[in-house]
Amino acid sequence: MTAFTRNVTTDGSWPLQGEVYFRLFDRYIGFAVEDAATLEYVERCATYLNGLSERVIDDFCKACLTYRSDYLEMLGSTAEPLLAERDVLMLLTPLTLLVPNPANGGEPLLHLELNCAWDADHGLEWIARGEKNLYIGGFNAQPAWADYSRRQSWNYASLAA
């Protein structure tokens, strides 16, 4: 096992919870097992989280910028320009890695709840598996193992891979 998790407990609102290190933001964030996943599976998801490819991260940043622009336009506002796409990460605060029951042979995934500066009420949700961002948009507790092959207007993930 890696040292990605700490403060693991079964006391609280979730069957298993604690903290997981998120290298991209250089901080520990919460993790919550939604049902019956094991700590071993949490570690697999944490390893995936900390090994995201540059492409997945760049696509996530581009999608966040588009979502931010669309959201602010809907409110009649404009987004202040950022110097680089990854600057959008400064507007995000990752909160919780949501860990579903394993599926697809125990394939790890990322299902993340984040706060974002442009939508304090709803925040942001990010689901990724393999080399694909599957869902990026307002937090709606999307199912991690859903079929995201049909593009929906409220999903900013690029499914081209």
N, C-alpha and C positions, 0 to 999 in steps of 0.2 A: 504494500500500500504506500501511496505517496503521502506527503504531509499537507495535502490540500484541504483537509477538513480539521475542524477543531470544535470544542464545546458541544459535542454531540450528546443529545438527550432524547428521552422518550416522554419527558415531562413538558406539557404545553399543548398547544392547539393542534399539532400535527402528530402522526404516529412516530415520526422520527424527524428531528430538526437539529440545526446547529449552524455552523459557519463554514464557508468554503472560500478559498482564496481565488481571486479573479485577477490574473496577471495584467490584462489590458488596462485595468483601472488601478492596479497596484494596491489592492485592499481586500479585506475579507468582507463578504456579504452573507446574508442569511441563506440557508437552504431549507426546504420543506418537502418531505416525502408526502405525496398526496394520498397514498393508500398503503401499499405493502412492499415497496421497493426496499432492498437491503442496503446497508452501508457500502457494501462492495459495489453495487450499482451506482450509488451516489458518487463514489470515487471514480468510476468509469466516466460518468457525466462531467465530473470536475476535471478530469484529465482532458476530455474533449474540449471543455470550456477554455482551458488554458493552452490548448494546442490549435485554436482556430487559425485557419490559413489567412494570409494577407488578403486574398481575394474575398473571402467571406466577410472579413472586417471592413474592407473597402466598400463592398456592396451594401453592407449594413449602414455605413456612414452616408452613402449616396441616398439610400432610401429614407434615412432619417431627415436629411436635408429637404427632400421632396415633400415628405410628410409635414415637416415644420412649415415650409412655404405654403402648402395647400391649407393647412390649419389656420395660419395667421391671415391668409387671404380671405378665408371664410369669415373671419372676425372683422374684416375690413382693415387689417393692419398689414405691414410688410416686415419681412425678416431682415434683420441687419446682416449684411454680407459677412462671411467668414473668410479668412485668408486661405485656408486649406480645408478639404473635405473632412479630415479627421478632427478638425477643431470642434465639430459638433459633439464630440465626446465630452468636451468641457461643459456642455449643457445637459448632460445625462448623469444620473446617479443610480447605479445598479442597486436593487434592493434584495431580491430573492430569486434564487435558482429553484424553480419548481420541478420536482422529480416525480414523474409518473411511474406507473408500473412498467417494467421492461417489456418490450415487444421487439419484433424483427430480430429474434435471436440474441437479445440483450444489447442491441445497437444503442450506443450512448447518444444523447441529444442535448440541445440547449433549449430550455424554456425559461425565459427570464422576464421578471417584472422590473421595470426601471421607472424612476421619476424623470421627467423632462421639463426643461425650463418653459417651454411654450404651451404645455397643457398640464397644469398642476392638478386639475380635477381627475383626469383619466390616466395620466402617465403613458407609458410605452410598454409594448409587449414584443418580444423577439423569440421566434422559434426557428431553430436551424437543426438540420441533420446532414451528416456527411459534408459535402461541399456546397450545400444549398441553404440559403435563407428561405424559409417557407412562409413565415408570417412576420411582418413588421408593421405595426400600427398601434392605435389606441388600445389600452389594456382592456380586454373583454374576456379573459380567462378562456382563450381558445384551446381546443383539445390538441395536445401535443402530437398525437398519432393520427390526426385527420389527414385526409387527402387534400392537398393544397394545389393540385395540378390545374384547377380552373381558377383563373385570375379573377379576383373580386376588387372592386374599386377602392375599398377600404383597406386592402392589403397592399402595402408598398414594397413588399419583397419582390425582387426580380427572380423569376423562376428559370431564366435562361442559364443553362449550365452545359 
